[in-house]
Amino acid sequence: MKQELLETVSINYDPRPELIGAASYFHAQGWMLGTAGNLSAKMPDNSFWITASGKSKGKLTHDDFVRVYSDGSVEAPRTASIKPSAETSIHSCIYELFPEAQACYHVHSVDANLVSHFVDGDELPLPPLEMIKGLGVWEENPNCIMPLFDNHFKVPQIADDIKTRFLAQKPQIPALLIRNHGVTVWANSLETARNYIEITEFVFRYIVAAKKAGI
């Protein structure tokens, strides 16, 4: 009975409309310009829908997504020629490391790229802002850091770096930053992942403004 229910839910559940809405919103903020960025949502059978490569995030349709299965196979609606996002290996890595995650969002912004150069190491200290609570850190004046990773032309190398580091040490927050690339967040719902993107981008904007003001 449980298996039948799972199959029914899997057939009926379609996260693509919500992903399309999020992508359109992020595009309007300047965080997913052109074809940049990628969003995914996990299905009950542990497969996930992810934005296809080379698609404008400001005008996605249901056919601009690819479904990726745990065995590595992919399913493309109608158009067999479309391919999953180049960052699919990162999404797969996040879902493997954090089974509770239901969504993984990655955007590109000017502020994210700027702050990725404000430190030389592999950790970005975050200011103790009230907004940090939105990432699950409920402490007064928290000492919080965001993992920072080098960018690589071959994206699977980034995924390997993420897996190696997170297996050794779990991150404080459900977010990571790739230098000269952008932020990636994961969450237990699509709405929460959207909130995480907004929060991290607010924090990046604050860091840039504080540096400019000499704070």
Residue pairs with C-beta under 8 A, 6 or more apart in sequence:
6 44
6 45
7 45
9 44
10 43
10 44
10 45
13 43
13 44
14 62
15 41
15 43
15 49
15 103
15 190
16 41
16 49
16 62
16 65
17 62
18 41
18 190
18 191
19 39
19 40
19 41
19 49
19 51
19 60
19 65
19 190
20 60
20 61
20 62
22 39
22 105
22 190
22 193
22 194
23 32
23 37
23 39
23 51
23 57
23 58
23 60
24 57
24 58
24 59
24 60
25 194
26 32
26 37
26 57
26 107
26 197
27 33
27 56
27 57
27 58
28 58
29 109
29 201
30 109
30 110
31 37
31 107
31 108
31 109
31 182
31 197
31 201
32 57
32 58
32 107
32 108
33 57
33 108
34 56
34 57
35 53
35 54
35 55
35 56
35 57
36 57
36 107
36 108
36 182
37 51
37 57
37 105
37 106
37 107
37 108
37 182
38 50
38 51
38 85
38 86
38 87
38 88
38 91
38 106
39 50
39 51
39 103
39 104
39 105
39 106
40 48
40 49
40 50
40 51
40 68
40 85
40 88
40 91
40 103
40 104
40 105
41 48
41 49
41 102
41 103
41 190
42 48
42 95
42 101
42 102
42 103
43 49
43 67
45 69
46 70
46 95
47 67
47 68
47 69
47 70
48 67
48 68
48 91
48 95
48 104
49 65
49 66
49 67
49 68
50 65
50 66
50 67
50 68
50 84
50 85
50 88
50 91
51 57
51 60
51 64
51 65
51 66
51 85
52 64
52 65
52 66
52 76
52 82
52 83
52 84
52 85
53 82
53 83
53 84
53 85
53 86
54 83
55 64
55 82
62 77
63 77
63 78
63 79
63 82
64 82
65 77
66 74
66 75
66 76
66 82
66 83
66 84
66 85
67 74
67 75
67 76
68 74
68 84
68 88
68 91
68 92
69 75
74 83
74 84
76 82
76 83
85 91
86 155
87 106
87 155
87 184
89 155
89 156
89 158
89 159
90 104
90 106
90 155
90 158
90 159
90 162
90 184
91 104
91 106
92 159
93 159
93 162
93 163
94 101
94 104
94 162
94 184
94 186
95 101
95 104
95 186
96 163
97 162
97 163
97 166
97 167
98 174
98 186
100 188
101 174
101 186
101 187
101 188
102 187
102 188
102 189
102 190
102 193
103 186
103 187
103 188
103 189
103 190
103 192
103 193
104 184
104 185
104 186
104 193
105 184
105 185
105 186
105 193
105 194
105 196
105 197
106 182
106 183
106 184
106 185
107 182
107 183
107 197
107 201
108 181
108 182
109 182
109 183
109 201
109 204
111 201
111 204
111 205
111 207
111 208
112 177
112 181
112 182
112 183
112 200
112 201
112 204
113 179
113 180
113 181
113 182
114 204
114 208
115 124
115 177
115 204
115 207
115 208
116 124
116 148
116 177
116 178
116 179
116 180
116 181
117 179
117 180
118 124
118 207
118 211
119 125
119 148
121 148
122 147
122 148
122 149
122 165
123 145
123 146
123 147
123 148
124 145
124 146
124 147
124 148
124 177
125 143
125 144
125 145
126 132
126 142
126 144
126 145
126 146
126 203
126 207
127 203
127 206
127 207
127 210
128 141
128 142
128 143
128 144
129 203
129 206
131 199
131 202
131 203
132 142
132 144
132 173
132 199
132 203
134 195
134 196
134 199
135 144
135 173
135 174
135 175
135 196
135 199
135 200
136 173
136 174
137 144
137 172
137 173
144 172
144 173
145 172
146 171
146 173
146 175
146 176
146 177
146 200
147 162
147 165
147 166
147 171
147 176
147 177
148 176
148 177
148 178
148 179
149 158
149 161
149 162
149 165
149 176
149 177
149 178
149 179
150 158
150 161
150 178
150 179
151 158
151 178
151 179
151 180
151 181
152 158
152 161
158 178
162 176
174 185
174 186
174 187
174 196
175 183
175 184
175 185
175 186
175 196
175 200
176 183
176 184
177 183
177 184
178 184
183 197
183 200
183 201
183 204
185 193
185 196
185 197
185 200
186 193
186 196
187 193
187 195
187 196
